[in-house]
Amino acid sequence: MSSQQQPTINQQTTPLIAPIDTKPIVENGQSPTAIILAIAILIAILIGSLTGLVRVVVLLILRQSKPSR
């Protein structure tokens, strides 16, 4: 006779996430939408600057790797 093992099921509970109090943000006149928009603009500027920097570095590397005549 063969014995069969029953699978055990472990149930894990996730802790509840405390709600964020937005009252201090709204009281100072800064809406969450304005904060998100400002962050998005800063990220867009940063990405544009990094792209330009990478282009300059690549051009400098290509110029140095060309054999001089």
C-alpha positions, 0 to 999 in steps of 0.5 A, a space after each residue: 500500500 502506498 500512502 498519499 500526502 495531503 498538500 498543506 496550504 499556508 494562508 498568509 495575510 497581508 497587513 493593511 496599508 495605512 491611508 495617506 493623510 493628504 490634508 497637509 498637502 492641500 492646506 499649503 495650496 499645493 495640490 497633488 496634481 501640481 506636484 505630480 506635474 512638476 515631477 514629470 516636467 523635471 524627469 522630462 528635462 533630466 532625460 533630455 539632458 542625459 540624452 544630449 550628454 550621451 550624444 556628445 560623449 559618443 561623438 567624442 569617442 568616435 572622433 578619437 577612434 578615427 585614424 588621423 590622416 
